[in-house]
Amino acid sequence: METLKIISTNYINYNVKRFVVERPQKLLYRPGQSALLSINLPGWEDQIRSFTFTSLNNWPFLEFIIKIYDDHEGVTKQLGKLNAGAELLLHDINGSIEYRGPGIFIAGGTGITPFIAIFRALFLTQNLRNVGLIYSNHSKEDVILHDELSRMLGPAYMNVLTRQGIIGFKERKIDREFLIQAISDFSHNFYVCGPANFTNEISDILISLGAKPALLIV
């Protein structure tokens, strides 16, 4: 177990907080993987949760982008109270989402976080060709890192808002009809991440439209 000191924190939207954390010297992980973390405070050390690394291995620090739920007394509410100097405990690294080649990424809400490090790594090595993103949120205020995603992916980035009509964003649900219209070829890789019901529903639709289960990364 490693003790990680928080270097800085800031809110990147109304309920999503960025944590910059000291990096252990020999720590390595793959883009898309997560850290099993707890808070180094009495009563919270054993409350372990999984949070995705959004930083890259060549960065001098770790970064986590975490949605804060203030409506109940849980780990993220406690994280929302932490500032520079507080400590996290790193218990392990896990996660099954990793890059297996070009394809379409479909994210719901904070399900974008495993994809952020993947896109950053591909952008750094100029390997974002034939990669697309469909990103669903309730409203514009919920979108995470919109400007950076736009800069990295350009026209291959499609932002879908389900509850708000904004110029430049498409308002509708990602459903079977949407995927038929948006995707012409279902033979390549699909990466899907979001709430469990979102991930299950999108995965089932993709398979029904011809996507190969072996090429579905969730």
KOLLUMDO-979192 format. One record per residue (C-alpha): y, x, z; residue number from 1. Coordinates in nm, 2 decimals. Example, Ala and Ser with C-alpha at 12.3 -4.5 7.8 and 13.67 -1.06 7.14 Angstrom:
# KOLLUMDO-979192
+--------+--------+--------+-----+
:      Y :      X :      Z :  nr :
+--------+--------+--------+-----+
:  -0.45 :   1.23 :   0.78 :   1 :
:  -0.11 :   1.37 :   0.71 :   2 :
+--------+--------+--------+-----+
This chain:
# KOLLUMDO-979192
+--------+--------+--------+-----+
:      Y :      X :      Z :  nr :
+--------+--------+--------+-----+
:   0.00 :   0.00 :   0.00 :   1 :
:   0.35 :   0.13 :  -0.09 :   2 :
:   0.68 :   0.04 :   0.08 :   3 :
:   0.95 :  -0.02 :  -0.18 :   4 :
:   1.32 :  -0.02 :  -0.08 :   5 :
:   1.55 :  -0.26 :  -0.27 :   6 :
:   1.83 :  -0.07 :  -0.44 :   7 :
:   2.03 :  -0.37 :  -0.56 :   8 :
:   2.01 :  -0.75 :  -0.63 :   9 :
:   2.20 :  -0.99 :  -0.83 :  10 :
:   2.16 :  -1.35 :  -0.96 :  11 :
:   2.13 :  -1.36 :  -1.34 :  12 :
:   2.16 :  -1.74 :  -1.34 :  13 :
:   2.19 :  -2.01 :  -1.08 :  14 :
:   1.83 :  -1.97 :  -0.94 :  15 :
:   1.69 :  -1.65 :  -1.08 :  16 :
:   1.75 :  -1.32 :  -0.90 :  17 :
:   1.71 :  -0.97 :  -1.03 :  18 :
:   1.57 :  -0.70 :  -0.79 :  19 :
:   1.61 :  -0.33 :  -0.87 :  20 :
:   1.36 :  -0.14 :  -0.65 :  21 :
:   1.27 :   0.22 :  -0.58 :  22 :
:   0.98 :   0.34 :  -0.79 :  23 :
:   0.69 :   0.53 :  -0.64 :  24 :
:   0.65 :   0.86 :  -0.82 :  25 :
:   0.30 :   0.81 :  -0.96 :  26 :
:   0.31 :   0.44 :  -1.02 :  27 :
:   0.20 :   0.33 :  -1.37 :  28 :
:   0.14 :  -0.02 :  -1.51 :  29 :
:   0.12 :  -0.19 :  -1.85 :  30 :
:   0.39 :  -0.41 :  -1.99 :  31 :
:   0.29 :  -0.77 :  -1.89 :  32 :
:   0.13 :  -0.68 :  -1.57 :  33 :
:   0.23 :  -0.80 :  -1.22 :  34 :
:   0.28 :  -0.65 :  -0.88 :  35 :
:   0.13 :  -0.82 :  -0.57 :  36 :
:   0.42 :  -0.81 :  -0.33 :  37 :
:   0.51 :  -0.92 :   0.02 :  38 :
:   0.83 :  -0.88 :   0.22 :  39 :
:   0.84 :  -0.60 :   0.49 :  40 :
:   0.96 :  -0.83 :   0.77 :  41 :
:   0.77 :  -0.97 :   1.07 :  42 :
:   0.57 :  -1.27 :   0.97 :  43 :
:   0.60 :  -1.21 :   0.60 :  44 :
:   0.39 :  -0.89 :   0.55 :  45 :
:   0.08 :  -1.09 :   0.46 :  46 :
:   0.25 :  -1.35 :   0.24 :  47 :
:   0.15 :  -1.18 :  -0.09 :  48 :
:   0.27 :  -1.32 :  -0.42 :  49 :
:   0.24 :  -1.20 :  -0.78 :  50 :
:   0.56 :  -1.10 :  -0.96 :  51 :
:   0.58 :  -0.95 :  -1.31 :  52 :
:   0.73 :  -0.60 :  -1.37 :  53 :
:   1.02 :  -0.64 :  -1.62 :  54 :
:   1.09 :  -0.27 :  -1.61 :  55 :
:   0.92 :  -0.01 :  -1.82 :  56 :
:   0.73 :   0.30 :  -1.71 :  57 :
:   1.00 :   0.54 :  -1.83 :  58 :
:   1.26 :   0.37 :  -1.62 :  59 :
:   1.36 :   0.55 :  -1.29 :  60 :
:   1.33 :   0.22 :  -1.09 :  61 :
:   1.13 :  -0.10 :  -1.09 :  62 :
:   1.28 :  -0.43 :  -1.19 :  63 :
:   1.16 :  -0.78 :  -1.10 :  64 :
:   1.32 :  -1.11 :  -1.22 :  65 :
:   1.22 :  -1.39 :  -0.98 :  66 :
:   1.30 :  -1.76 :  -0.97 :  67 :
:   1.42 :  -1.86 :  -0.62 :  68 :
:   1.30 :  -2.19 :  -0.48 :  69 :
:   1.54 :  -2.29 :  -0.21 :  70 :
:   1.38 :  -2.64 :  -0.15 :  71 :
:   1.11 :  -2.51 :   0.08 :  72 :
:   1.05 :  -2.23 :   0.33 :  73 :
:   0.85 :  -2.00 :   0.11 :  74 :
:   0.84 :  -1.64 :  -0.01 :  75 :
:   1.10 :  -1.68 :  -0.29 :  76 :
:   1.35 :  -1.85 :  -0.05 :  77 :
:   1.31 :  -1.55 :   0.18 :  78 :
:   1.35 :  -1.32 :  -0.12 :  79 :
:   1.67 :  -1.50 :  -0.20 :  80 :
:   1.81 :  -1.38 :   0.13 :  81 :
:   1.73 :  -1.01 :   0.07 :  82 :
:   1.98 :  -0.75 :  -0.04 :  83 :
:   2.00 :  -0.38 :  -0.09 :  84 :
:   1.82 :  -0.18 :   0.18 :  85 :
:   1.55 :  -0.45 :   0.25 :  86 :
:   1.19 :  -0.35 :   0.18 :  87 :
:   0.90 :  -0.50 :  -0.02 :  88 :
:   0.54 :  -0.41 :   0.02 :  89 :
:   0.33 :  -0.33 :  -0.30 :  90 :
:  -0.03 :  -0.42 :  -0.24 :  91 :
:  -0.18 :  -0.40 :  -0.59 :  92 :
:  -0.12 :  -0.44 :  -0.96 :  93 :
:  -0.29 :  -0.71 :  -1.17 :  94 :
:  -0.23 :  -0.94 :  -1.47 :  95 :
:  -0.42 :  -1.03 :  -1.78 :  96 :
:  -0.13 :  -1.06 :  -2.03 :  97 :
:  -0.10 :  -0.75 :  -2.24 :  98 :
:   0.01 :  -0.68 :  -2.60 :  99 :
:  -0.28 :  -0.69 :  -2.85 : 100 :
:  -0.08 :  -0.68 :  -3.17 : 101 :
:   0.18 :  -0.89 :  -3.36 : 102 :
:   0.19 :  -1.26 :  -3.30 : 103 :
:   0.38 :  -1.55 :  -3.16 : 104 :
:   0.49 :  -1.57 :  -2.79 : 105 :
:   0.53 :  -1.91 :  -2.64 : 106 :
:   0.70 :  -1.92 :  -2.29 : 107 :
:   0.80 :  -2.20 :  -2.06 : 108 :
:   1.07 :  -2.12 :  -1.80 : 109 :
:   1.00 :  -1.81 :  -1.59 : 110 :
:   0.68 :  -1.77 :  -1.80 : 111 :
:   0.91 :  -1.54 :  -2.01 : 112 :
:   0.88 :  -1.27 :  -1.75 : 113 :
:   0.55 :  -1.11 :  -1.86 : 114 :
:   0.69 :  -1.10 :  -2.21 : 115 :
:   1.02 :  -0.92 :  -2.12 : 116 :
:   0.86 :  -0.58 :  -2.06 : 117 :
:   0.64 :  -0.62 :  -2.37 : 118 :
:   0.95 :  -0.70 :  -2.59 : 119 :
:   1.14 :  -0.41 :  -2.43 : 120 :
:   0.86 :  -0.17 :  -2.50 : 121 :
:   0.82 :  -0.28 :  -2.86 : 122 :
:   1.20 :  -0.28 :  -2.92 : 123 :
:   1.21 :   0.08 :  -2.78 : 124 :
:   0.95 :   0.19 :  -3.03 : 125 :
:   1.08 :  -0.03 :  -3.31 : 126 :
:   0.76 :  -0.23 :  -3.33 : 127 :
:   0.89 :  -0.58 :  -3.31 : 128 :
:   0.80 :  -0.66 :  -3.67 : 129 :
:   0.59 :  -0.98 :  -3.71 : 130 :
:   0.66 :  -1.08 :  -3.35 : 131 :
:   0.82 :  -1.42 :  -3.27 : 132 :
:   0.92 :  -1.61 :  -2.96 : 133 :
:   0.94 :  -1.98 :  -2.88 : 134 :
:   1.10 :  -2.02 :  -2.54 : 135 :
:   1.13 :  -2.36 :  -2.37 : 136 :
:   1.37 :  -2.45 :  -2.09 : 137 :
:   1.52 :  -2.77 :  -1.94 : 138 :
:   1.88 :  -2.66 :  -2.01 : 139 :
:   2.09 :  -2.37 :  -2.13 : 140 :
:   2.16 :  -2.27 :  -1.77 : 141 :
:   1.78 :  -2.21 :  -1.71 : 142 :
:   1.74 :  -1.96 :  -2.00 : 143 :
:   1.66 :  -1.60 :  -1.87 : 144 :
:   1.81 :  -1.30 :  -2.06 : 145 :
:   1.92 :  -1.50 :  -2.36 : 146 :
:   2.15 :  -1.23 :  -2.50 : 147 :
:   1.90 :  -0.96 :  -2.47 : 148 :
:   1.62 :  -1.16 :  -2.63 : 149 :
:   1.86 :  -1.25 :  -2.91 : 150 :
:   1.95 :  -0.89 :  -2.96 : 151 :
:   1.59 :  -0.77 :  -2.96 : 152 :
:   1.43 :  -1.05 :  -3.17 : 153 :
:   1.71 :  -1.18 :  -3.38 : 154 :
:   1.61 :  -1.48 :  -3.59 : 155 :
:   1.25 :  -1.45 :  -3.46 : 156 :
:   1.37 :  -1.60 :  -3.13 : 157 :
:   1.36 :  -1.98 :  -3.11 : 158 :
:   1.51 :  -2.14 :  -2.80 : 159 :
:   1.40 :  -2.49 :  -2.72 : 160 :
:   1.59 :  -2.71 :  -2.47 : 161 :
:   1.41 :  -3.02 :  -2.35 : 162 :
:   1.69 :  -3.20 :  -2.16 : 163 :
:   2.02 :  -3.09 :  -2.31 : 164 :
:   2.18 :  -3.09 :  -2.65 : 165 :
:   2.37 :  -2.76 :  -2.71 : 166 :
:   2.49 :  -2.63 :  -3.05 : 167 :
:   2.27 :  -2.34 :  -3.15 : 168 :
:   1.97 :  -2.47 :  -2.94 : 169 :
:   1.70 :  -2.71 :  -3.05 : 170 :
:   1.65 :  -3.00 :  -2.81 : 171 :
:   1.29 :  -3.12 :  -2.81 : 172 :
:   0.96 :  -3.07 :  -2.64 : 173 :
:   0.71 :  -2.81 :  -2.76 : 174 :
:   0.43 :  -3.04 :  -2.87 : 175 :
:   0.18 :  -3.07 :  -3.15 : 176 :
:   0.44 :  -3.19 :  -3.40 : 177 :
:   0.68 :  -2.92 :  -3.31 : 178 :
:   0.42 :  -2.64 :  -3.35 : 179 :
:   0.31 :  -2.78 :  -3.68 : 180 :
:   0.67 :  -2.76 :  -3.80 : 181 :
:   0.75 :  -2.43 :  -3.65 : 182 :
:   0.43 :  -2.23 :  -3.73 : 183 :
:   0.28 :  -2.20 :  -4.08 : 184 :
:  -0.01 :  -1.97 :  -3.99 : 185 :
:  -0.24 :  -2.02 :  -3.69 : 186 :
:  -0.47 :  -1.73 :  -3.76 : 187 :
:  -0.28 :  -1.46 :  -3.56 : 188 :
:  -0.23 :  -1.38 :  -3.19 : 189 :
:  -0.07 :  -1.63 :  -2.96 : 190 :
:   0.06 :  -1.53 :  -2.62 : 191 :
:   0.13 :  -1.83 :  -2.39 : 192 :
:   0.28 :  -1.82 :  -2.04 : 193 :
:   0.45 :  -2.08 :  -1.82 : 194 :
:   0.35 :  -2.34 :  -1.56 : 195 :
:  -0.02 :  -2.42 :  -1.55 : 196 :
:   0.02 :  -2.76 :  -1.72 : 197 :
:   0.24 :  -2.60 :  -1.99 : 198 :
:   0.00 :  -2.32 :  -2.06 : 199 :
:  -0.31 :  -2.54 :  -2.07 : 200 :
:  -0.14 :  -2.80 :  -2.30 : 201 :
:   0.00 :  -2.55 :  -2.55 : 202 :
:  -0.33 :  -2.36 :  -2.56 : 203 :
:  -0.53 :  -2.67 :  -2.63 : 204 :
:  -0.29 :  -2.77 :  -2.91 : 205 :
:  -0.30 :  -2.43 :  -3.07 : 206 :
:  -0.68 :  -2.43 :  -3.07 : 207 :
:  -0.69 :  -2.78 :  -3.22 : 208 :
:  -0.46 :  -2.65 :  -3.50 : 209 :
:  -0.69 :  -2.36 :  -3.58 : 210 :
:  -0.59 :  -2.08 :  -3.35 : 211 :
:  -0.89 :  -1.87 :  -3.25 : 212 :
:  -0.96 :  -1.87 :  -2.87 : 213 :
:  -1.03 :  -1.50 :  -2.89 : 214 :
:  -0.67 :  -1.44 :  -3.01 : 215 :
:  -0.52 :  -1.66 :  -2.74 : 216 :
:  -0.37 :  -1.44 :  -2.46 : 217 :
:  -0.27 :  -1.64 :  -2.15 : 218 :
+--------+--------+--------+-----+
